């Protein structure tokens, strides 16, 4: 919203490397810890809107459920969140879905409209940011009117309807870029109208390795 984990946001991305490919003329690029990989703060730096919250293993962990709210935890790292009542002035997002925790950021698939992805980790001692175990993943939508996770808005998890540049970096469709028509395992599975497929180097857990795009 990502990812992943990181994801998105948090849209800073290192450079990508492109090279020629055969077949449909797809380019292969190194996709960094951007939201197409759904980078979670647990594993990768925040790329799409991603964060984390920690709980103690010696206490009963919060049972996160759809509709719960959270907000920034300023007592911890900049990407940390804490559970809050939805009417609390500090609440910034509401859970659209609650999924199992994942070691690999790319294995988390949040629903459309997810703006923020929070990795809930349980700590049994030590620094939770480095030793905590992933327990749950909260797919959150902002309580404000700002929704970068909406299709085409330039943030969140990469979905059909988003836009990317030629290096697979997501951009807001209003600023140009190539329209995402499908996300497939290989470029030859792309629909015929996808005249600019981009093949990605494999990433653990990610359900696709090709972005089927149409040139703007």
N, C-alpha and C positions, 0 to 999 in steps of 0.2 A: 503496500500500500503503500518489504518489501515489510527482498527481499529481503528474507531471506530474506539476507537475511539478509537481513539485512537484511533489498530493494531498495529500496527503495529500497521517506525518502528517503535533505540528504540525497542529493543527486550528484555528488562529486564522484567522478569516475576516472581511473587511470586510463592511459592511452590504449588503443586497440591496434592489433596488427592484422593486416589483410593480406591475402594471397589468392592467386587464381585457382579455380576448381573446374573440373570437367562437367559433363552432363548438361544441365540447363544453364550453364554459365554462372552458377552460383558462386559468390565469394565466400571464403571461409574467414571468420574473424575470431579473435580471442575476446569473448565476452567476459568482462571483469565482474566485480561484485556489485553489479547493477541489478535493477529490479527484475530483469528477465531471469536472473539466477535466484531472485528473491533472497537477498543477503540479509540474514538476521544478525543483530548485534552480537548474538552468542558466538557466531563463528567468524563473521566478516564485519568489516566496518559498515556503518549505515550508508546505504546507497539510495534505496527507496525509503519511505518512511518506516523506520524500524526501531525497535527499542527492546527493553527487557525489564522484567520485574523479578525480584527474588523472594523466596520464602524459606523459613527455617525447617529443616527436616525433623527437628525435635518437637515441632508443633503441628497441629492439624493444618494442612495447607488449605487455602481458600478454594472452594469449589466454584471455579469460574463457569459462568453460563451466559448464554445469549441475552443481551440486554443489560449486562453489568457495565459499569463505567470505570474509567481510570483517568489519571492525569499525571503530569510530570512530577517526579520525586526529586526535588531540588537538593535533598540531603545526600544524594548519591551522584552517579555520573549523569552527564547531560542527556543521555539517551534512556535514563531509567524512568519507570512509571510505577505508580502505586494504585491499588484499588480505592475507589472513592464512590460515595453515593452520587447518583446522577444529578441531584439537585445541589451538589457541592460546587461552589464557585471555581474550584480548581479542576473540576472534571473537564476533559477536552475531547474524549471519544467514548463511543459505546460499542460493545462487542456485537459484531454481525454474526460471528461464528467462533466456536472454541474447538480447536483440534488438538490432537496429540502432539507432544513435543517431538522435534526431529533433530537429529545430529546434523544431517545435511540440509542446508537451508533450502536448496532447490526442491526438496521433497514436499514442502508445504504448499498447498494450493488453497488460497483464500478466495472467497466469492467476489464477484464483480462489485466495484464500489468500495473496496477496502482501501483506506487511506494510510493506515498505520498497522504494522505487524509487530506484535509484542511476544517475545520468547519468555515464558514463565519458567524460571529455574528454581530448583530446590537445592539449598546449600546444607551440607552436613558439617560445616566448619570451614574456616579459611575464607579466601576471597571468592565470593559468589560469582563475580564477573568472570573468573577464570576456572573455578572448580565446581561451580553449580551444574547440576544435571537438568537438561531440558525436561520439563514436566508437561506443560501445555503450550499451545500457541494461540494467542488471541488475535483475531482479525477484526480490527476496529475501524469505525467510520467516524470522522470528525463531527463533533456536535455543532461546530460553526458551519458557515456556508461554503467554506473552502474545501473542495473535494478533488485533490489531485489524482485520486484513484479512479475517477470516472473515465470511461473510455475516451481517449483523445486528449485528455487534460494534461498529460505529460508526467504523471506520477503513479505510484502504486505498483501493482503487479502487472506485467505485460500481458495484455489480452487482445483478442481480435477487435479491431476498431481503433487501437492505438497507432501511433506513428513513431518511426525510428529513423535515424540518419543512416548513412551508408556504412557506419561502423557499429551498427546495432545499438546505439545509444538512444533511449527513448526521448522524444521531444514532443512538445505540445503540437497537435495537428494544426492549430491556428498559425504556427510559425513555419509550417512547411513539413518536409520530411516525406518518408515513404509509408503508405498505409499498410497496416498489418491485416492480411486477408485470412491467414491461418497459421497455426503453430504445429509443425509436424516433426517426425523423427528424421526424415531425410528430405532433401530438396526435390527429389523426383516425385514426392507425394503431394507437392504443392498444386493448387488448382491452376488451370491453364492461364487464367488472367494474371497470375502472379509473375510479372515479367522481371522481377528483381529479387530472386530468392537469396537469402543469406544463410550460409551454413555456419554453425557454431562449433567450437571445439567442445567435446563432451564435458559435462559437469555432473557430479554425483547427485542423483535424485531428481534432476530436472526432467520433466516429461517430454521435452522436445529438444531437437538439435538443429532445427532449421526454422527460420522466420520467413514466411512467404509474404512478400510485399509487392506492392504495385507502385511504380515510380510516380511521384507527384507530378 
